């Protein structure tokens, strides 16, 4: 029986070596680079869904923030940036917006509207900025960035938080095929915790090394207990 238990424990130990591995990328980056990019704004590109709100002019708005028209992606009005970087807007037709941030895009639209509207108030909003979270969090999947600046810990909060075996010292953030390792076990909330995510980021939370071992032991103990009981019963019969 000792030999059987040894084999079972050895199997559990070997399986513990295959814990959550990092996602492959071309290069690695420094966290300081992420912090330096904290204030960067999203640049409009093909397939971005945008709303255009013009104060007191619902007829030329797309999902106006200023009226009963919703700017929500599901129920509101929105338009896609097409393959050449244009957005087709009411009364204006195709307007080239790719390569601009929201404020710059609003200024371009404002300049075109000033021919017909006195001092138009224009707001451009992107609806489909997303971050992907994988690994040891409660809910894996894609999460919408609904603010201009959203920190890593806010997105993890949206996912339901870390699971028991999350390795918070080795969280991987992938941006533009570069890998950055974040230590979220630190208490410096003004540093790594405050790294802002960008649309298209992938956050991977690996498992601690002992996860597979613990889970294997949980499966082995009932089996080992059954073997022990059978051995005792057999001894009594003798």
N, C-alpha and C positions, 0 to 999 in steps of 0.2 A: 504493500500500500504506500510506503514511503517513496518508492520509486515513481509511482503514479502521481503523487502529490508534487514531487520534484519536477516531473515533466510538465505538469499543469502550471506551476509557478514560473518555470523557465519560459513557457509559451507566453505567459502574461508579461513577463519582463521584456521579452523581445518585441512584443507588440507595442510596448510603450515607447519604443524608439521611433515609431511612425506617427508622431504627433503632428499638429497642424503646421504645414510647411508654408513658406512664403510663396507668393505669386511671382512668376518670372518676369523680369523687365530687362531692358538693354543696359541701363546705367543706374547708379545710386546717386542720391542727392543729399545735401545737408539741410537739417531742419531750419537753420538760419535763412535759407533761401525761401522757404515757405513763409516764414514770418515777414520777410521783405516783400512778399507778394500779397500781403494781407489786404492792402487797400486797392488792389487792381480790380477794375470793373469788367464785367462780362462784355465781350465784343460780339456783336450780332453776326450770325453766320447762317448758312443755308439750313433750313428746317427748323429754325427757331420760330416758336409761336409767340406772336406779340399782340398786345392790345394797344390801341391809340385813343387816348381820352382827350377831348377838347371841351373845355369848360363852356357850358351853356350852348353847346352845338352837338346834340346827339346825332343829328343827321350825317355828320362827317366823322363820328366817333366809331370805334370798334371796341365794344365792351367798356363803355365809359365808367370811370371811377366816380364820376360826379353826378350820376343819375340812377334811375331804376335799372339801367342796363348793367348786367353783371360782367365783371372782368375775370370771372372764374373760367378755367380751361374747359370744364365739362359743359356748363350751361351758358356761358357767355359767348361773345363774339370775338373772334381772333383771326389773324391771317398769318400764313407761313412766309418766311423769307425764301424765295425761290432759288433755283440753281445758279442764277446769275447775280444774286444778291439783292433782288428787288422785292418790295412789298407792294401789293396792289391795294391802294387806299381809296375810299369814297371821294369822288370829285377830283382827286389828284392823279389817279391812275398809278402807274408804276413809279415808285420812288426808290432809289438805290440807298439802302441802309446798311448793307453788310460792311463790316470793318469799323463800325461806329459803336460806341457804348450808348446806353439808353438816353442819356442827357444830350449827347451829340445828335442822335437820331431825332429827338424831340425838337432840337433847334433847326434841323433841316426841314422838318415838316412845318414848323412855325413860320419859317421864312417863306414857304410856298403859300401858306394860308393867309399871310398878311395882305395879300393882294385883294382878298375878299372879306377878311375878318379883322377887326381892329384889336390889336394886342391879344392875339389868341393865347390861351393857357393850355399847353400841350404836355401830356405825360405819356411816356412809352414804358410798357411793362412787359417782361418776358415771363411766359407761363410754364415753359417746359425745361427749366434748369434742374438737373437731377444729379444726385450722388448715389453710388451703389455701395451697399454695406454687406460684407460677407463674413462668415466665420462665427465666432463665439459671442453672438448677440442674440437677443430673444427673437427678433424678426429680421431675416435676411431679405434684401430686395432693394428697389430703387426708391429714393425719397426726394421729394420736391424741395428745392431751395426757394423759399418764398420771401426772403429778405435780401437786401443788397449784400450784407455781410453776415455770414452764419458760421459759427465756430464748430470745430470737430466735435466737441462734447455735446453740442446741441443736436447734431445729427445722430450721434450715438444714443442720446436721450429719445429721439424719435423712433429709434429701432427697438426701444424697450429696455435698453441697458445691457450690461455685460452678463454673460452666463457664468456659472460657478468656475469653470476651468479657463476663463479668458486670461490670456497673458497680456496684461495691460502695459507691460514694459516693452513689448515688441510689436506694437501696432504698426501696420504697414499702410501707408498712403501712396497710391500710384497716381501720378499726374504726367501726362504727355510721355508715357512709357518710361518714366523715371520713378524710382522707388525711394521713399523717405520713411525712416523708422522713428516712430513717436513713442516716448515713454510717458504714458498717461498716469503712471503711479506717482509721479512727482506732484508736489503741492503748489508749484509755481503757476497759479492760474493766469498770470499775465504773460507767461511764456508759451510753452508747448500747448497748454490747454486752450490758448486763445488763437491757435492757428485757424484761419478761415478756409473753408472748403470752396472749391470752384466747380462749376458744372462739368460733368464728365469724370470727376474724381472717383477712384475706387478705394474704399477703406476695408482692409482685411484684418480681422482680429484672430490671431492664431491661438491654438490651445496650448496650455502648459504641458510640459513634457510628461507629467505623470498621469494625464487623463486616461489614456488607453490602458495603463496598468491598473488604475483604480477600477475602471469599468470591467476589466477582465477578472479582477479579483472578486468583484461582486457577483460575477457569473460562476466563478470557480467555487466559492465558499459553499453554496448549497449543494453542488455536485460532490465536493470533498466530504461534506457532512454526511451525505447519503452513503458514500463509500465506507466511511468510518462506522456508520450504524450497521451496515451489512457485515463488516469485519467483526464487530462486537457480537452480533447475532450469531455469526458462524462459529465464533469461539465458544459461545455458550452452548451451542448445540453439541460441540465436541465433548 
